[in-house]
Amino acid sequence: MKIEVWSDFVCPFCYIGKRRLEEALSKFPHRDKVEVVFRSFELDPNSPKEQNKNIHEALAAKYGVSVEEAKRMNEGVGEQARSGGLTFNFEKMVPTNTFDAHRLAHYAKTEGKDAALTEVLLKAYFTDSKKLSDKDTLADLAETVGLDREKTMSVLNDDDAFADDVRFDESTAQQIGVRGVPFFVFNQKYAISGAQPSESFLGALEKVWQDENSAPILQDLSEDANGASCEDGSCAVPTDK
């Protein structure tokens, strides 16, 4: 089973949804047969790398609410994060552009380190208050999952490196109707939108596994079940009755 996850590194529900999916997978008996692939999605592709607003002010401006209301909204999200064992440090988060971080994730995929880097990037933003557009910071984070720093900096300093991969993921998301993240696609046939409860993910895993493994791979459209064919080393010629 293949699960594709469209997400952004500055999306709180993407981190929460990731944890809930992982919790569901820990209870799924066929988890060793599941591949999870992370796809790029930018919540705000036009977001500047340098911003003069903190996370509360940025949220208030985006939704047209007061800063105090934005703080209450973030507190609610923080409670959901804590219930999943996550710590969100809203007071020190650094809003920024995530395009370079997504490019780095695609480079990590070529080295088999994308899953580990995804976790590191999410924690870096939400818990450790790292600036995900700073190239030295990204290189530091890449090193923690075993990526070569020199190669990492070479990728980050080339604005075209893996840019097409990011845009391809985003174009695919648009084609299949993704309007928000996290967005989970199972075997390119089933979808879950948002950070649903872990029970919902577990139910989806079980349904997809059952559906994909109970039905025949091909539907037989033969008009005559006894049509001419060869089996077990011999061929039988049907006769008219």
C-alpha positions in Angstrom: 0.0 0.0 0.0 1.3 3.4 -0.9 0.2 6.6 1.0 1.1 9.9 -0.5 1.0 12.9 1.9 0.8 16.4 0.6 2.0 18.8 3.4 3.9 21.9 4.2 6.6 22.3 6.9 4.8 25.3 8.5 1.4 23.7 8.6 0.5 22.7 12.2 -2.1 20.2 11.2 0.4 18.5 8.9 2.6 17.7 11.9 -0.4 16.6 13.9 -1.8 14.6 11.0 1.6 12.9 10.5 1.6 11.8 14.2 -2.0 10.5 13.9 -1.2 8.5 10.8 1.9 7.1 12.5 -0.2 6.1 15.5 -2.7 4.3 13.2 0.2 2.5 11.4 1.6 1.3 14.7 -1.7 -0.6 15.2 -2.0 -1.8 11.6 -0.9 -5.5 11.3 0.3 -4.9 7.7 2.3 -1.8 8.4 5.4 -3.4 7.0 3.7 -3.4 3.6 2.9 0.3 3.7 5.1 3.0 2.0 4.6 6.6 3.0 5.7 9.2 0.6 5.7 12.9 1.4 4.7 15.4 -1.4 5.4 19.1 -1.5 2.7 21.7 -0.9 3.3 25.4 -0.1 0.5 27.0 2.0 1.7 30.4 0.7 4.2 30.2 -2.3 4.5 34.0 -2.2 5.4 34.2 1.5 8.7 36.2 1.9 11.7 34.7 3.5 12.0 37.8 5.8 8.8 38.7 7.7 8.2 41.4 10.3 5.3 39.7 11.9 5.3 37.0 14.5 3.1 33.9 14.0 0.1 35.4 15.9 0.3 38.6 13.8 0.6 36.7 10.6 -2.4 34.6 11.4 -4.4 37.6 12.4 -3.6 39.3 9.1 -4.4 36.2 7.1 -7.9 35.6 8.6 -8.8 39.2 9.4 -9.1 38.7 13.2 -7.4 40.4 16.2 -4.1 39.3 17.4 -5.7 38.1 20.7 -8.1 36.0 18.7 -5.2 34.6 16.7 -3.5 33.7 19.9 -6.6 31.8 21.1 -6.7 30.0 17.8 -3.1 29.0 18.1 -3.6 27.8 21.7 -6.3 25.5 20.5 -4.0 24.0 17.9 -1.3 23.7 20.6 -3.7 21.6 22.7 -4.3 19.3 19.8 -0.5 19.0 19.3 0.1 18.2 23.0 -2.5 15.4 22.9 -0.3 13.8 20.2 2.9 14.2 22.1 4.1 17.3 20.2 5.3 20.7 21.6 4.5 23.8 19.6 6.4 26.9 20.6 4.2 29.5 19.0 5.9 32.4 20.8 9.2 31.9 19.0 8.1 30.5 15.6 9.7 32.1 12.6 7.2 32.6 9.7 9.0 32.2 6.4 9.0 30.8 2.9 9.4 27.0 2.6 10.4 26.5 -1.0 14.0 25.8 -0.3 13.0 23.3 2.5 10.9 21.5 0.0 13.7 21.4 -2.5 15.9 20.0 0.2 13.4 17.3 1.0 13.4 16.2 -2.7 17.2 16.0 -2.6 16.9 13.9 0.6 14.6 11.5 -1.2 17.4 10.7 -3.7 19.5 9.7 -0.7 16.7 7.7 1.1 16.5 10.3 3.9 13.3 12.2 3.0 11.1 10.6 5.8 13.7 11.4 8.4 14.3 14.9 7.1 10.5 15.6 7.0 10.3 14.9 10.7 13.3 17.0 11.5 12.0 20.0 9.5 8.7 19.9 11.2 10.2 19.7 14.7 12.7 22.4 13.8 9.9 24.9 12.9 7.2 24.1 15.4 9.3 23.1 18.5 12.8 24.5 18.0 11.9 27.8 16.4 14.3 27.4 13.4 14.1 29.6 10.3 13.4 27.1 7.4 14.5 29.5 4.7 18.0 30.0 6.1 20.4 27.8 4.1 22.9 27.3 6.9 20.1 26.2 9.2 18.8 23.8 6.5 22.3 22.4 6.0 22.6 21.8 9.8 19.3 20.0 9.8 20.3 17.9 6.8 23.5 16.8 8.6 21.5 15.4 11.5 19.9 12.8 9.2 23.1 11.9 7.5 23.2 14.1 4.5 26.5 15.5 3.3 26.7 19.2 4.1 28.7 20.1 1.1 26.3 18.4 -1.3 23.4 19.9 0.6 24.8 23.5 0.3 25.4 22.8 -3.4 21.7 22.0 -3.8 20.5 24.9 -1.8 22.7 27.4 -3.6 21.3 26.3 -7.0 17.8 27.8 -7.1 16.9 25.4 -9.9 17.9 22.2 -8.1 14.8 20.0 -7.5 12.6 23.1 -8.2 10.8 21.1 -10.9 10.1 18.3 -8.4 8.4 20.7 -6.0 6.3 22.2 -8.8 5.4 18.8 -10.1 4.0 17.8 -6.7 2.1 21.0 -6.4 0.7 20.7 -10.0 -0.4 17.1 -9.2 -2.1 18.4 -6.1 -4.0 20.9 -8.1 -5.0 18.3 -10.7 -6.5 15.9 -8.1 -8.3 18.7 -6.3 -6.2 19.3 -3.2 -7.2 22.6 -1.6 -5.7 22.2 1.8 -3.2 20.1 3.7 -2.5 17.6 5.0 -4.0 15.5 2.3 -3.5 11.8 2.2 -3.9 9.6 -0.9 -4.0 5.8 -0.5 -3.0 3.8 -3.6 -4.1 6.7 -5.8 -7.7 5.7 -5.2 -8.8 6.8 -1.7 -8.2 10.1 0.1 -8.4 11.6 3.6 -8.3 15.4 4.0 -7.1 17.0 7.2 -5.6 15.7 10.5 -8.3 13.2 11.1 -8.3 11.1 14.4 -6.0 8.2 14.4 -9.0 5.9 14.4 -10.1 7.3 11.1 -6.7 6.6 9.6 -6.7 3.1 11.0 -10.2 2.5 9.5 -9.0 3.8 6.2 -5.9 1.5 6.3 -8.1 -1.5 7.0 -10.6 -0.7 4.3 -8.0 0.0 1.6 -6.2 -3.2 2.5 -9.4 -5.3 2.4 -10.6 -3.7 -0.9 -7.2 -4.0 -2.6 -6.6 -7.6 -1.5 -10.1 -9.2 -1.7 -11.1 -8.2 -5.2 -9.5 -10.0 -8.2 -6.8 -8.0 -10.0 -8.7 -8.3 -13.3 -12.4 -8.5 -14.0 -13.1 -11.4 -16.4 -15.3 -10.1 -19.3 -15.2 -13.4 -21.3 -18.6 -14.3 -22.7 -17.9 -18.0 -22.7 -16.1 -19.4 -19.6 -15.2 -22.5 -21.6 -13.5 -20.6 -24.5 -10.5 -22.0 -26.2 -7.4 -21.9 -24.0 -4.3 -23.8 -23.0 -3.7 -24.8 -19.4 -1.3 -27.2 -17.6 0.6 -28.0 -20.7 -2.3 -29.0 -22.9 -4.8 -27.2 -25.1 -8.4 -28.0 -25.4 -10.5 -27.1 -28.4 -14.1 -26.3 -27.5 -16.8 -28.1 -29.5 -20.2 -26.8 -30.5 -23.1 -28.4 -28.7 
